[in-house]
Amino acid sequence: MRRTRLAVAALTAAAAALLTTGAAGADVSRTATRPSEGTAQLAPGFTHGKVSVTGGTLHYVRGGSGPALVLLHGWPQTWQMWEKVMPTLAREHTVIAFDLPGLGDSSIPSGGYDKATAAKRIHEAVVKLGLKQVGIIGHDLGALVAYPYARDFPGEVSRIAVVETPLAGFGLEDLYGISWHFRFNMSPAPIPETIMDNDDVRTYLGMMFGFSHQPGAINAEPYFQAYADPARRTAGYEYYRAFAADAENNKAGAGTKLTAPVLAVGGQYSFGEGVAGSFRQVATDVRPAVAPDAGHFVPEENPAFLGQCANLFFGAKGTVPPAGLEGCAA
């Protein structure tokens, strides 16, 4: 059932790309660059910041107050994928949305795109920001980083939420034959770098955003701009090229399962409860939640559900969840 649903999504994506992007790739350079310093164009109290880590600097947007909640984005996106969710989360948490190393406005490291190393860099940033314990929400690629973070720093992670991906070594490989972008991005340099040029960004990424139930809910322009730089595209490919190493690392570390609770969120029209099935192989307490009316890009397609669900899961124990959010209880 899951494989069929994703295959249909892949066909929908290709059609959406043709209908919505056309041959407009050259227009990427005309997209206005958003500020990466000072006050964030998000909601009152949110600001941009940068912190030095091994291999460079990480850009983040921070706001709110209360227990810390780290947000890690997926590919092909940046911290901005969380914009609709962050104000809701900030009512009860200090929210820090990072650009992953090499992506967005973070600097581009020369290596270390395996997810365990990326997690160490995020952890280094968190410590330098003075945060001792955090919750983590990761979408797609960000969820693949959230797992080794929680595994390698167990005393510093209260709980994690993983959105819309199985884990490398525990189901991610099953997707390689469903969407060609996996093998394309994983191809050794300079194959994708040579094939994909600046004029193709809008068409290629537009196809990726077709993996959604509500394409109109996604503001793709900032992402077209973010990946207009060939070096940023290479950084994205490097995260995919590291999947085999990630799988080996995950399998080697799965002997001791996570004890921190894991909220596994899948879109109704994408993974559904399949995310939970993957993470049950590496964690002892996994709670499935299905985001209604959403495909792969849950934070943008149904931010109300994700914001409410996350506030419940990362909130006080004993809170009675409303109907439809039972799986999100702390």
C-alpha positions as semicolon CSV with decimal commas, in nm:
position;residue;x (nm);y (nm);z (nm)
1;M;0,000;0,000;0,000
2;R;0,274;0,246;0,095
3;R;0,479;0,167;-0,216
4;T;0,173;0,220;-0,438
5;R;0,089;0,548;-0,269
6;L;0,442;0,679;-0,318
7;A;0,452;0,566;-0,679
8;V;0,136;0,765;-0,747
9;A;0,295;1,061;-0,570
10;A;0,597;1,037;-0,800
11;L;0,375;1,053;-1,109
12;T;0,187;1,346;-0,959
13;A;0,518;1,521;-0,897
14;A;0,627;1,491;-1,258
15;A;0,296;1,629;-1,379
16;A;0,307;1,913;-1,130
17;A;0,654;2,009;-1,244
18;L;0,543;2,038;-1,604
19;L;0,233;2,236;-1,513
20;T;0,383;2,477;-1,261
21;T;0,745;2,531;-1,361
22;G;0,772;2,507;-1,733
23;A;1,102;2,646;-1,861
24;A;1,132;2,922;-1,604
25;G;1,457;2,808;-1,446
26;A;1,641;3,119;-1,558
27;D;1,407;3,327;-1,339
28;V;1,569;3,194;-1,020
29;S;1,831;3,467;-1,020
30;R;1,559;3,734;-1,002
31;T;1,419;3,609;-0,670
32;A;1,493;3,858;-0,392
33;T;1,735;3,731;-0,131
34;R;1,586;3,731;0,217
35;P;1,786;3,877;0,505
36;S;1,989;3,639;0,720
37;E;2,079;3,883;0,997
38;G;1,885;4,087;1,253
39;T;1,510;4,065;1,298
40;A;1,348;3,772;1,118
41;Q;1,056;3,841;0,884
42;L;0,845;3,590;1,068
43;A;0,678;3,710;1,389
44;P;0,767;3,950;1,672
45;G;1,060;3,828;1,878
46;F;1,230;3,612;1,615
47;T;1,588;3,693;1,518
48;H;1,859;3,556;1,294
49;G;2,189;3,440;1,435
50;K;2,507;3,254;1,345
51;V;2,725;3,031;1,558
52;S;3,071;2,889;1,487
53;V;3,110;2,512;1,481
54;T;3,371;2,269;1,354
55;G;3,400;2,325;0,982
56;G;3,230;2,664;0,963
57;T;2,923;2,848;1,091
58;L;2,556;2,758;1,125
59;H;2,275;3,001;1,061
60;Y;1,961;2,983;1,274
61;V;1,641;3,169;1,355
62;R;1,538;3,182;1,721
63;G;1,231;3,299;1,909
64;G;0,993;3,224;2,193
65;S;1,064;3,116;2,549
66;G;1,049;2,800;2,753
67;P;1,206;2,455;2,697
68;A;1,427;2,447;2,389
69;L;1,303;2,292;2,067
70;V;1,545;2,245;1,774
71;L;1,403;2,230;1,421
72;L;1,595;2,059;1,139
73;H;1,474;2,100;0,780
74;G;1,470;1,861;0,488
75;W;1,593;1,872;0,128
76;P;1,544;2,071;-0,091
77;Q;1,452;2,329;0,170
78;T;1,598;2,554;0,441
79;W;1,491;2,671;0,788
80;Q;1,207;2,858;0,615
81;M;1,004;2,540;0,583
82;W;0,914;2,589;0,952
83;E;0,783;2,947;0,918
84;K;0,417;2,852;0,951
85;V;0,481;2,633;1,257
86;M;0,733;2,838;1,454
87;P;0,496;3,102;1,598
88;T;0,272;2,827;1,739
89;L;0,565;2,636;1,888
90;A;0,713;2,957;2,031
91;R;0,410;3,004;2,257
92;E;0,549;2,728;2,479
93;H;0,911;2,680;2,368
94;T;1,234;2,850;2,279
95;V;1,245;2,758;1,911
96;I;1,572;2,735;1,715
97;A;1,546;2,650;1,344
98;F;1,888;2,576;1,194
99;D;2,004;2,572;0,836
100;L;2,186;2,239;0,806
101;P;2,561;2,260;0,736
102;G;2,618;2,359;0,373
103;L;2,257;2,461;0,313
104;G;2,062;2,786;0,342
105;D;2,281;3,053;0,501
106;S;2,508;2,812;0,687
107;S;2,865;2,787;0,560
108;I;2,967;2,498;0,334
109;P;3,200;2,249;0,506
110;S;3,456;2,054;0,304
111;G;3,317;1,723;0,431
112;G;3,119;1,558;0,706
113;Y;2,782;1,515;0,534
114;D;2,713;1,184;0,703
115;K;2,430;1,240;0,946
116;A;2,627;1,152;1,260
117;T;2,879;1,428;1,182
118;A;2,601;1,672;1,093
119;A;2,437;1,589;1,427
120;K;2,763;1,662;1,610
121;R;2,782;2,003;1,444
122;I;2,423;2,084;1,538
123;H;2,496;1,968;1,893
124;E;2,805;2,187;1,908
125;A;2,591;2,486;1,804
126;V;2,325;2,402;2,063
127;V;2,585;2,386;2,340
128;K;2,740;2,716;2,233
129;L;2,397;2,876;2,243
130;G;2,379;2,778;2,610
131;L;2,112;2,511;2,578
132;K;2,156;2,205;2,800
133;Q;1,861;1,988;2,697
134;V;1,647;2,006;2,385
135;G;1,362;1,845;2,202
136;I;1,414;1,797;1,827
137;I;1,179;1,800;1,530
138;G;1,330;1,684;1,202
139;H;1,164;1,664;0,862
140;D;1,299;1,444;0,581
141;L;1,678;1,493;0,583
142;G;1,652;1,668;0,918
143;A;1,492;1,357;1,071
144;L;1,792;1,155;0,955
145;V;2,011;1,397;1,154
146;A;1,777;1,397;1,455
147;Y;1,822;1,023;1,513
148;P;2,202;1,017;1,563
149;Y;2,176;1,336;1,769
150;A;1,936;1,163;2,010
151;R;2,140;0,841;2,001
152;D;2,481;1,000;2,058
153;F;2,369;1,260;2,315
154;P;2,091;1,075;2,498
155;G;2,114;1,267;2,823
156;E;2,065;1,597;2,639
157;V;1,754;1,511;2,437
158;S;1,411;1,499;2,600
159;R;1,227;1,351;2,300
160;I;1,225;1,377;1,920
161;A;0,968;1,406;1,643
162;V;1,056;1,266;1,301
163;V;0,847;1,373;1,004
164;E;0,806;1,200;0,669
165;T;1,102;0,967;0,624
166;P;1,211;0,616;0,712
167;L;1,561;0,583;0,855
168;A;1,868;0,493;0,647
169;G;1,935;0,124;0,698
170;F;1,579;0,069;0,819
171;G;1,361;0,136;0,518
172;L;1,498;0,440;0,336
173;E;1,657;0,212;0,075
174;D;1,313;0,084;-0,026
175;L;1,242;0,424;-0,178
176;Y;1,536;0,434;-0,418
177;G;1,342;0,258;-0,693
178;I;1,030;0,471;-0,648
179;S;1,171;0,816;-0,723
180;W;1,470;0,864;-0,952
181;H;1,592;1,169;-0,757
182;F;1,750;0,940;-0,495
183;R;1,990;0,773;-0,738
184;F;2,047;1,100;-0,922
185;N;2,147;1,292;-0,609
186;M;2,357;0,999;-0,487
187;S;2,553;0,976;-0,813
188;P;2,925;1,052;-0,775
189;A;3,052;1,399;-0,860
190;P;3,040;1,556;-1,107
191;I;2,747;1,369;-1,263
192;P;2,453;1,561;-1,112
193;E;2,660;1,880;-1,098
194;T;2,718;1,860;-1,474
195;I;2,364;1,760;-1,570
196;M;2,182;2,008;-1,343
197;D;2,265;2,370;-1,415
198;N;2,118;2,695;-1,284
199;D;1,846;2,705;-1,548
200;D;1,716;2,366;-1,429
201;V;1,671;2,450;-1,061
202;R;1,311;2,562;-1,084
203;T;1,204;2,262;-1,291
204;Y;1,387;2,002;-1,078
205;L;1,289;2,139;-0,739
206;G;0,940;2,212;-0,866
207;M;0,910;1,842;-0,940
208;M;1,015;1,763;-0,583
209;F;0,749;1,991;-0,440
210;G;0,499;1,796;-0,645
211;F;0,538;1,530;-0,372
212;S;0,264;1,709;-0,186
213;H;-0,109;1,691;-0,149
214;Q;-0,140;2,070;-0,144
215;P;0,128;2,217;-0,375
216;G;-0,022;2,563;-0,336
217;A;0,065;2,561;0,034
218;I;0,438;2,559;-0,039
219;N;0,617;2,886;-0,110
220;A;0,890;2,741;-0,329
221;E;1,055;3,067;-0,433
222;P;1,295;3,088;-0,134
223;Y;1,410;2,733;-0,206
224;F;1,471;2,804;-0,573
225;Q;1,690;3,092;-0,461
226;A;1,864;2,887;-0,190
227;Y;1,974;2,620;-0,438
228;A;2,059;2,858;-0,722
229;D;2,421;2,840;-0,603
230;P;2,591;2,530;-0,751
231;A;2,793;2,486;-0,431
232;R;2,469;2,458;-0,231
233;R;2,338;2,199;-0,473
234;T;2,657;1,998;-0,431
235;A;2,616;2,014;-0,053
236;G;2,267;1,872;-0,097
237;Y;2,400;1,591;-0,316
238;E;2,665;1,513;-0,054
239;Y;2,397;1,446;0,206
240;Y;2,250;1,188;-0,033
241;R;2,590;1,044;-0,122
242;A;2,640;0,970;0,248
243;F;2,326;0,754;0,278
244;A;2,520;0,426;0,253
245;A;2,754;0,534;0,533
246;D;2,453;0,652;0,734
247;A;2,290;0,310;0,700
248;E;2,599;0,135;0,831
249;N;2,630;0,380;1,118
250;N;2,264;0,343;1,210
251;K;2,278;-0,036;1,202
252;A;2,592;-0,038;1,414
253;G;2,432;0,187;1,675
254;A;2,088;0,027;1,682
255;G;2,187;-0,236;1,938
256;T;2,103;0,012;2,209
257;K;1,764;0,155;2,126
258;L;1,659;0,512;2,193
259;T;1,469;0,544;2,517
260;A;1,356;0,901;2,451
261;P;0,999;0,903;2,317
262;V;0,972;0,938;1,940
263;L;0,676;1,100;1,764
264;A;0,665;0,956;1,410
265;V;0,459;1,178;1,180
266;G;0,355;1,082;0,829
267;G;0,136;1,270;0,586
268;Q;-0,205;1,117;0,513
269;Y;-0,123;1,111;0,142
270;S;0,240;1,003;0,180
271;F;0,404;0,781;0,446
272;G;0,120;0,769;0,696
273;E;0,213;0,529;0,976
274;G;0,512;0,399;0,780
275;V;0,749;0,638;0,957
276;A;0,671;0,471;1,289
277;G;0,741;0,126;1,145
278;S;1,094;0,230;1,057
279;F;1,179;0,400;1,385
280;R;1,040;0,118;1,598
281;Q;1,351;-0,074;1,492
282;V;1,577;0,175;1,670
283;A;1,361;0,313;1,954
284;T;1,155;0,165;2,236
285;D;0,878;0,427;2,256
286;V;0,742;0,529;1,916
287;R;0,405;0,703;1,877
288;P;0,258;0,722;1,525
289;A;0,065;1,029;1,412
290;V;-0,087;1,088;1,070
291;A;-0,118;1,448;0,948
292;P;-0,452;1,483;0,767
293;D;-0,477;1,656;0,429
294;A;-0,099;1,650;0,387
295;G;0,153;1,485;0,161
296;H;0,529;1,489;0,215
297;F;0,565;1,854;0,321
298;V;0,363;1,837;0,643
299;P;0,498;2,158;0,809
300;E;0,372;2,362;0,515
301;E;0,070;2,160;0,408
302;N;-0,085;2,126;0,754
303;P;0,106;2,351;0,997
304;A;-0,194;2,374;1,232
305;F;-0,191;1,999;1,293
306;L;0,186;1,978;1,333
307;G;0,203;2,279;1,566
308;Q;-0,073;2,146;1,792
309;C;0,064;1,792;1,782
310;A;0,419;1,902;1,867
311;N;0,307;2,129;2,151
312;L;0,122;1,832;2,302
313;F;0,408;1,586;2,254
314;F;0,677;1,820;2,387
315;G;0,448;1,966;2,652
316;A;0,334;1,864;2,997
317;K;0,244;1,503;3,063
318;G;-0,116;1,432;3,146
319;T;-0,265;1,684;2,905
320;V;-0,575;1,536;2,746
321;P;-0,543;1,576;2,368
322;P;-0,842;1,680;2,160
323;A;-0,998;1,446;1,907
324;G;-0,767;1,372;1,618
325;L;-0,452;1,439;1,821
326;E;-0,459;1,135;2,050
327;G;-0,125;1,005;1,920
328;C;0,045;1,333;2,007
329;A;0,005;1,308;2,385
330;A;0,322;1,356;2,590
